Amino acid sequence: MPLGKLLILLGLILIIAGVVVQLSPRIPWLGRLPGDIFIQRGRFTLAFPIVSSLLLSLLLTLILNLFFRR
């Protein structure tokens, strides 16, 4: 892949990641699905969104396969 196309692709990925970070508080189920681990004890908080990560990975895999299928 030529350098120009690679830079454009990386830029688009960064833009999409920025939009997701900005909109993530407005998606109420993200990080709160059954199977996500959230522990809060006193001043200690641990959030480990296992199921949310798997769901996002599956969704991104499907989308990228649609665009980059040969």
C-alpha positions as CSV (number, residue, x, y, z in Angstrom):
1,M,0.0,0.0,0.0
2,P,1.5,3.4,-1.0
3,L,2.4,5.7,1.9
4,G,-0.3,8.3,0.9
5,K,-3.2,5.8,1.1
6,L,-1.8,4.4,4.4
7,L,-1.8,7.9,5.9
8,I,-5.3,8.6,4.7
9,L,-6.5,5.3,6.2
10,L,-4.8,6.1,9.5
11,G,-6.4,9.5,9.5
12,L,-9.8,8.1,8.9
13,I,-9.3,5.6,11.7
14,L,-8.3,8.4,14.1
15,I,-11.3,10.5,13.1
16,I,-13.7,7.5,13.7
17,A,-12.0,6.8,17.1
18,G,-12.4,10.4,18.1
19,V,-16.1,10.4,17.2
20,V,-16.6,7.2,19.2
21,V,-14.9,8.7,22.2
22,Q,-17.0,11.8,22.0
23,L,-20.3,9.9,21.7
24,S,-19.5,7.0,24.1
25,P,-21.2,8.7,27.1
26,R,-24.4,8.9,25.1
27,I,-24.4,5.2,24.4
28,P,-25.9,3.9,27.7
29,W,-25.3,0.2,27.1
30,L,-21.6,0.5,26.2
31,G,-19.6,-0.9,29.1
32,R,-22.7,-2.0,31.0
33,L,-23.6,-5.2,29.2
34,P,-24.0,-8.5,31.1
35,G,-20.5,-10.0,31.3
36,D,-18.7,-6.6,31.7
37,I,-16.8,-6.4,35.0
38,F,-17.2,-3.2,37.0
39,I,-15.9,-3.2,40.6
40,Q,-16.0,-0.1,42.8
41,R,-14.8,-0.2,46.4
42,G,-14.0,3.0,48.2
43,R,-11.6,5.0,46.0
44,F,-10.7,2.0,43.8
45,T,-12.6,1.5,40.6
46,L,-12.0,-1.3,38.0
47,A,-13.8,-1.4,34.7
48,F,-13.2,-4.3,32.4
49,P,-15.7,-4.3,29.5
50,I,-15.2,-7.8,28.2
51,V,-18.5,-8.3,26.4
52,S,-18.6,-4.7,25.1
53,S,-15.1,-5.2,23.6
54,L,-16.1,-8.4,22.0
55,L,-19.2,-6.8,20.5
56,L,-17.3,-3.8,19.1
57,S,-14.6,-6.1,17.7
58,L,-17.2,-8.2,15.9
59,L,-18.9,-5.1,14.5
60,L,-15.6,-3.6,13.3
61,T,-14.5,-6.9,11.8
62,L,-17.8,-7.1,9.8
63,I,-17.5,-3.5,8.6
64,L,-13.9,-3.7,7.6
65,N,-14.5,-7.0,5.8
66,L,-17.2,-5.3,3.7
67,F,-14.8,-2.5,2.7
68,F,-11.6,-4.4,2.1
69,R,-12.9,-7.6,0.6
70,R,-10.9,-8.7,-2.5
